[in-house]
Amino acid sequence: MASDPLPSWNDTGPKKAIVEFVEKVTKQGSADFVPVPERIATFDNDGTLWAEQPIYFQLAFVLDRIKVIAPQHPEWKTKEPFASVLKGNLKGVMASGEKGVVALLAATHAGMTTDEFEQAVNDWAVNAKHPKTGKPYTEMVYQPMLELLAYLRDNGFKTFIVSGGGIEFMRPWVERVYGIPPEQVVGSSGGLKFELRGNVPVLVKLPSLVLNDDKEGKPVGIQRHIGRRPIAAFGNSDGDLQMLQWTTAGSGARFALYVHHTDAGREWAYDRKSHIGKLDKGLDEATAKGWTVVDMKNDWKKVFPVEP
């Protein structure tokens, strides 16, 4: 017998649905056969491929980055939301709303070259630790989803990340962690400009937002970056709903899956009222349309490659 390609999945409905879909779209002569170039699968990142609690990991990077460069900005000691960051007052940071978060992003991203930013992200990924588990953030990935990515690729799928997270934040480490190359990452994108610094050509990050790759922005990002409608899409929140709708609206065999965070013991349990990764409208639509919903507590044998 062939070895199980999804050993961290229990033999419940979601695993069976995944295998059934892959087999029917890859079997020559099947009425649902899909040629290899059209086997596109898109994955949200936060809460789908890695954890997202208690705050989005990119926000953790931004907060850490503020502390690193604070000595160059003495005015931040009394200016919000920077003052709250320096005091470790997360509630104060969140009270600043979207405007405050945008100010933090601009302060930590704009003006850097893409090479400088990549180095900053790599340094953070090596040294930063999750506040609950003490593990590097890049180890807070879901073992069942790593297996799913590999299973799809073994069956001729090209796997893409389509995330509300920053494209330049994800690209430095996704190939090492997920086996997804940087050119197969779609994310929120800021402005860039070419300039010469001395005689060296560089790309400089700008404070402007070019694409907010969340909610309605996800199908737009898919069209701009991939140019093919996916036949399979995977998410965990209402921010992924439009990607799943866009994917399943195409002709032929289609697959949509939501990861439902139900495991307060091994991970977190949250959905309709969560301030992070809210799953409300998406859960209702998944039920109505028969999409696959993973009950993390019951459908996964293990959550992380190395359990805390």
Solvent accessible surface area in square Angstrom, and as a share of the most:
residue,aa,sasa,rsa
1,M,243,1.08
2,A,99,0.76
3,S,103,0.66
4,D,67,0.35
5,P,64,0.40
6,L,0,0.00
7,P,67,0.42
8,S,6,0.04
9,W,1,0.00
10,N,39,0.20
11,D,100,0.52
12,T,47,0.27
13,G,46,0.44
14,P,14,0.09
15,K,17,0.07
16,K,126,0.53
17,A,31,0.24
18,I,3,0.02
19,V,37,0.21
20,E,111,0.50
21,F,8,0.03
22,V,2,0.01
23,E,101,0.45
24,K,73,0.31
25,V,0,0.00
26,T,32,0.18
27,K,139,0.59
28,Q,142,0.63
29,G,78,0.75
30,S,31,0.20
31,A,113,0.88
32,D,54,0.28
33,F,61,0.25
34,V,14,0.08
35,P,59,0.37
36,V,84,0.48
37,P,81,0.51
38,E,77,0.35
39,R,15,0.05
40,I,7,0.04
41,A,0,0.00
42,T,0,0.00
43,F,0,0.00
44,D,8,0.04
45,N,2,0.01
46,D,24,0.12
47,G,0,0.00
48,T,0,0.00
49,L,1,0.00
50,W,1,0.00
51,A,0,0.00
52,E,2,0.01
53,Q,13,0.06
54,P,58,0.36
55,I,22,0.11
56,Y,84,0.32
57,F,1,0.00
58,Q,28,0.12
59,L,21,0.10
60,A,8,0.06
61,F,3,0.01
62,V,2,0.01
63,L,23,0.11
64,D,51,0.27
65,R,53,0.19
66,I,0,0.00
67,K,103,0.44
68,V,100,0.57
69,I,17,0.09
70,A,16,0.12
71,P,112,0.70
72,Q,133,0.59
73,H,59,0.26
74,P,92,0.58
75,E,87,0.39
76,W,11,0.04
77,K,144,0.61
78,T,124,0.72
79,K,108,0.46
80,E,100,0.45
81,P,6,0.04
82,F,10,0.04
83,A,4,0.03
84,S,5,0.03
85,V,4,0.02
86,L,62,0.31
87,K,151,0.64
88,G,59,0.57
89,N,68,0.35
90,L,66,0.33
91,K,174,0.74
92,G,20,0.19
93,V,1,0.01
94,M,83,0.37
95,A,87,0.68
96,S,37,0.24
97,G,32,0.31
98,E,143,0.64
99,K,176,0.74
100,G,5,0.05
101,V,38,0.22
102,V,78,0.45
103,A,37,0.29
104,L,0,0.00
105,L,62,0.31
106,A,34,0.26
107,A,34,0.27
108,T,2,0.01
109,H,22,0.10
110,A,31,0.24
111,G,43,0.41
112,M,28,0.12
113,T,8,0.05
114,T,30,0.18
115,D,108,0.56
116,E,85,0.38
117,F,2,0.01
118,E,79,0.35
119,Q,102,0.45
120,A,13,0.10
121,V,0,0.00
122,N,47,0.24
123,D,67,0.35
124,W,23,0.08
125,A,4,0.03
126,V,102,0.59
127,N,106,0.54
128,A,13,0.10
129,K,104,0.44
130,H,3,0.01
131,P,98,0.62
132,K,121,0.51
133,T,36,0.21
134,G,44,0.43
135,K,27,0.11
136,P,31,0.19
137,Y,13,0.05
138,T,15,0.09
139,E,84,0.38
140,M,0,0.00
141,V,5,0.03
142,Y,0,0.00
143,Q,40,0.18
144,P,0,0.00
145,M,0,0.00
146,L,40,0.20
147,E,18,0.08
148,L,0,0.00
149,L,1,0.00
150,A,43,0.34
151,Y,21,0.08
152,L,2,0.01
153,R,79,0.29
154,D,121,0.63
155,N,42,0.22
156,G,26,0.25
157,F,10,0.04
158,K,101,0.43
159,T,0,0.00
160,F,14,0.06
161,I,0,0.00
162,V,0,0.00
163,S,0,0.00
164,G,31,0.30
165,G,12,0.12
166,G,15,0.14
167,I,9,0.05
168,E,36,0.16
169,F,4,0.02
170,M,2,0.01
171,R,75,0.27
172,P,31,0.19
173,W,2,0.01
174,V,0,0.00
175,E,95,0.42
176,R,160,0.58
177,V,25,0.14
178,Y,6,0.02
179,G,37,0.35
180,I,0,0.00
181,P,29,0.18
182,P,49,0.31
183,E,125,0.56
184,Q,26,0.12
185,V,1,0.01
186,V,2,0.01
187,G,0,0.00
188,S,19,0.12
189,S,19,0.12
190,G,33,0.32
191,G,8,0.07
192,L,76,0.38
193,K,94,0.40
194,F,132,0.55
195,E,48,0.21
196,L,111,0.55
197,R,97,0.35
198,G,70,0.67
199,N,145,0.74
200,V,89,0.51
201,P,80,0.50
202,V,25,0.14
203,L,78,0.39
204,V,5,0.03
205,K,16,0.07
206,L,60,0.30
207,P,94,0.59
208,S,61,0.39
209,L,117,0.58
210,V,92,0.53
211,L,15,0.07
212,N,88,0.45
213,D,0,0.00
214,D,44,0.23
215,K,98,0.41
216,E,114,0.51
217,G,12,0.11
218,K,1,0.01
219,P,24,0.15
220,V,67,0.39
221,G,0,0.00
222,I,1,0.00
223,Q,105,0.47
224,R,155,0.56
225,H,85,0.38
226,I,31,0.16
227,G,46,0.44
228,R,108,0.39
229,R,83,0.30
230,P,0,0.00
231,I,8,0.04
232,A,1,0.00
233,A,0,0.00
234,F,2,0.01
235,G,0,0.00
236,N,2,0.01
237,S,16,0.10
238,D,24,0.12
239,G,9,0.09
240,D,1,0.01
241,L,15,0.08
242,Q,42,0.19
243,M,0,0.00
244,L,0,0.00
245,Q,61,0.27
246,W,80,0.28
247,T,0,0.00
248,T,37,0.22
249,A,77,0.59
250,G,15,0.15
251,S,99,0.64
252,G,67,0.65
253,A,12,0.09
254,R,61,0.22
255,F,18,0.08
256,A,4,0.03
257,L,0,0.00
258,Y,0,0.00
259,V,0,0.00
260,H,30,0.13
261,H,4,0.02
262,T,35,0.20
263,D,7,0.04
264,A,70,0.54
265,G,72,0.69
266,R,70,0.26
267,E,3,0.01
268,W,47,0.17
269,A,58,0.45
270,Y,27,0.10
271,D,46,0.24
272,R,89,0.32
273,K,197,0.84
274,S,18,0.11
275,H,143,0.64
276,I,6,0.03
277,G,6,0.06
278,K,94,0.40
279,L,3,0.01
280,D,39,0.20
281,K,143,0.60
282,G,0,0.00
283,L,24,0.12
284,D,76,0.40
285,E,34,0.15
286,A,0,0.00
287,T,112,0.65
288,A,87,0.67
289,K,115,0.49
290,G,64,0.61
291,W,26,0.09
292,T,21,0.12
293,V,45,0.26
294,V,0,0.00
295,D,43,0.22
296,M,0,0.00
297,K,126,0.53
298,N,90,0.46
299,D,10,0.05
300,W,2,0.01
301,K,113,0.48
302,K,64,0.27
303,V,0,0.00
304,F,2,0.01
305,P,46,0.29
306,V,108,0.62
307,E,66,0.29
308,P,105,0.66
